[in-house]
Amino acid sequence: MSEFARKICLLGDFGVGKTSLVARYVRNTFSEKYLTTVGVKVDSKEVAHQGGVSKLVIWDIAGKSALDHLNQTYLRGASGLMLVADGTREPTLRSALYLMMQAKSLLQDPACVVLVNKIDLIDRWEILPSTLNELRKTVPVFETSAFSGDGVEAAFEHLAAELRRQS
Amino acid sequence: MNDLDRLKGLLLEGERERLDSLEQGRAKLAEDLPGLIGQAQRDRPTELAAALAHPVAEALGGAVQARKQQLVDALFPVIMPAIRRSIAEYLRAVSQDLNQIFESSLTWRGLKWRLEARRLGVSYAAVALRHSLLYQVDHLILIQRESGLILDRESVVGLPDLDADAVAGMLTAIGDFVRDSVGAGEGELSSATVGEHLLWVLGGPRANLAALIRGVPPESLKQELIRRLERVHAQYGDQLGVGPEELGSLPGLKDALTPSDLKAIRADAQVEPSLRPVLLATAAITLLVVTAGVAIWQWQQRVATVVAALDRTPGIEVTNVASWAWWSINLQVLRDPLAPAVVPQIQALLPDHVAVSVREQPIVSAEPAIVLERLRRRLDLPETLTTRVTADRLVLSGKVSPETWFALQVRGADLAGGVSLDVSGVEADWGSALASLGAWPKGVEISSDGIRSILSGPAPLNWIEGARSLQGREGWSAWLDLSQLVIDRPGELARVNAALLGKAVLFEQGEAGDGAGLETLSDELQGALRQLEAHGFRVRVRCLGLSDPSGAETDNRRLERERAEWLCRGLSARMGNRPESFWHLVEAPADLATLRQRAAIVQLEWIDPP
């Protein structure tokens, strides 16, 4: 073990594609049934980035628009947050931002990225580019597709690099 | 100072001095309090304890409410050893219970453990537990309690890859889930069964220790893991809860679970002295003994088979057997000389390499088969003779020569020894014995009166005379009765006539005198008459003349008559004292007319036909 792993949490509304993003990216040690039972599924991934190689422990927390007590417990010790929204459903972006604010209140200066998923369905997007441009001024935003994998790796690499930079 | 002040001074001077003294005493109270408490502890400890009990309890209660985590952190290293000691005491009690249980067992392994316990000076239960609880700690993971991140990890080399980070995270998540859902905020996930593995999660204030164990670990392993977790907390304390970016600065944290410790834990499971050599030796000896036992048993079966086969053989009786398994065999047998040889029988039933020696003692066997063989050889019994052995006798049946039949009658019982011999079904073959006399007369039958064979019925005279001659010559009189044989009169006359027909007197053509062969015919006729008349036959002679087909029928009839007359006269002259009526002229009967030759013949006929 070269260095200690970093815990990141995926947050987002139901059906935005968090689990699909993780499935696209990691080796899936555990079954997805934990999401519906325990409410979280944990995987790990070694991410190569400009600063080197970091190990991320990814907590895929079941989709909700707000954090309940148990989900708050799952957030403990997280160094990074990955907020996921569905580009075809504008309200999911608001939920993601609300979750980010809620999580930031529980954590100490976590690194954050926002993923707007389903770019493969760009024709049906409800989120306006101007909204994303405004959002980029405060938090890194990645357009991703769990279907094609576009943007997923870049988002994880950016978050890993940010976590490395913070240390 | 005005009057009022002076007045106050006068009135309150003493009071002010007392207040100042009290103020000074209060100021010195903080300095004097430890000394005073110490003095009170020495002088009046009971009163002091009673006075402080309530406020101290109140203060501790307030501290627990206000700074719970600090109190836990402070007490954890102190309280846990006490708890551990308590658990150890409990386990010792359980061990004693098990000891009582195990002491009631008297298995071989139990005795062995009992000896080991005596040798090591420990309880039997401790030894039994140590031998019984085999385990291996496959993975040992020190997990940050808050984040679920791995602080240190050790795994057995060679196991399949394990995503320990994900496992640690899920363990933490599930622990949180359990605590939040079913533990009412207090309960902890402490153990679980995962396939053949046992999962232990030992909780600490800042870190948990997860152990994935294969097998059945002893309770002492949990104590060892708890000690290790306590040591980590004692060494790092609150620092275990810092973020991952700061964890790297904690010296030696990544070696908190040192490989040597993990190996030591595994070694505990392997320290157990191996019984494999003893088991292997025992198995080998057992296999050897079983193999030898099977070989000896198989040899004994073979020997029993040999003895049984010999005992079944007529004329052989085994009296003693000595053998060296699959090496040699020595037998003592009683054997009738007529019984089959012993050694080939034994060799046919045993492997070639087995040495066979037989000591024979001759006997005269009374077994029916040997008796029969003895009879066959001594009396030359024919193979056609049927033999049957019953429970109490030897039964013979069939036809034998008269000599053999006589021998059976006379010597059979003696040759049979103690065996009852039944020869009632044996018949003398008189047909063969009298075959030299010619064909067996059709009318002659054989019967028996139990002792003798009786021939009865009509037979040719010469056959009867021949039979009587043989009877006298062969000494059959005691066994053969010919008295009921009678001469076949018609047959005898026909035989004589046939013989006389062959002695015809021949004439020249057209002649009825000077026939050739009269002398021969006369001799034949006289011989026949003597024989017949000797047995009471009364016959006379018919003379018949014959002619060839040539010539006139009338001349031929005349010639025939003349030739018959000539023959009668000639024979009468030669045979002398025969009355005239003895000679009788007849014409040739139709059955002789076919001869159609120039001859004259004689035929005999009954004077008083039977």
HADDOCK unambig.tbl for C-alpha pairs under 7 A between the chains (distance, minus, plus):
assign (segid A and resid 3 and name CA) (segid B and resid 248 and name CA) 6.67 0.50 0.50
assign (segid A and resid 4 and name CA) (segid B and resid 244 and name CA) 5.77 0.50 0.50
assign (segid A and resid 4 and name CA) (segid B and resid 248 and name CA) 6.78 0.50 0.50
assign (segid A and resid 5 and name CA) (segid B and resid 149 and name CA) 6.71 0.50 0.50
assign (segid A and resid 5 and name CA) (segid B and resid 244 and name CA) 6.89 0.50 0.50
assign (segid A and resid 6 and name CA) (segid B and resid 244 and name CA) 6.45 0.50 0.50
assign (segid A and resid 38 and name CA) (segid B and resid 174 and name CA) 6.37 0.50 0.50
assign (segid A and resid 38 and name CA) (segid B and resid 177 and name CA) 6.08 0.50 0.50
assign (segid A and resid 41 and name CA) (segid B and resid 170 and name CA) 6.76 0.50 0.50
assign (segid A and resid 42 and name CA) (segid B and resid 166 and name CA) 5.21 0.50 0.50
assign (segid A and resid 42 and name CA) (segid B and resid 169 and name CA) 5.84 0.50 0.50
assign (segid A and resid 42 and name CA) (segid B and resid 170 and name CA) 5.62 0.50 0.50
assign (segid A and resid 43 and name CA) (segid B and resid 166 and name CA) 4.61 0.50 0.50
assign (segid A and resid 44 and name CA) (segid B and resid 165 and name CA) 6.13 0.50 0.50
assign (segid A and resid 44 and name CA) (segid B and resid 166 and name CA) 5.47 0.50 0.50
assign (segid A and resid 57 and name CA) (segid B and resid 165 and name CA) 6.44 0.50 0.50
assign (segid A and resid 57 and name CA) (segid B and resid 166 and name CA) 6.63 0.50 0.50
assign (segid A and resid 70 and name CA) (segid B and resid 177 and name CA) 6.97 0.50 0.50
assign (segid A and resid 70 and name CA) (segid B and resid 180 and name CA) 6.77 0.50 0.50
assign (segid A and resid 74 and name CA) (segid B and resid 173 and name CA) 6.43 0.50 0.50
assign (segid A and resid 76 and name CA) (segid B and resid 146 and name CA) 5.57 0.50 0.50
assign (segid A and resid 76 and name CA) (segid B and resid 147 and name CA) 5.33 0.50 0.50
assign (segid A and resid 77 and name CA) (segid B and resid 146 and name CA) 5.54 0.50 0.50
assign (segid A and resid 77 and name CA) (segid B and resid 147 and name CA) 3.87 0.50 0.50
assign (segid A and resid 77 and name CA) (segid B and resid 243 and name CA) 6.88 0.50 0.50
assign (segid A and resid 78 and name CA) (segid B and resid 147 and name CA) 6.27 0.50 0.50
assign (segid A and resid 167 and name CA) (segid B and resid 245 and name CA) 5.14 0.50 0.50
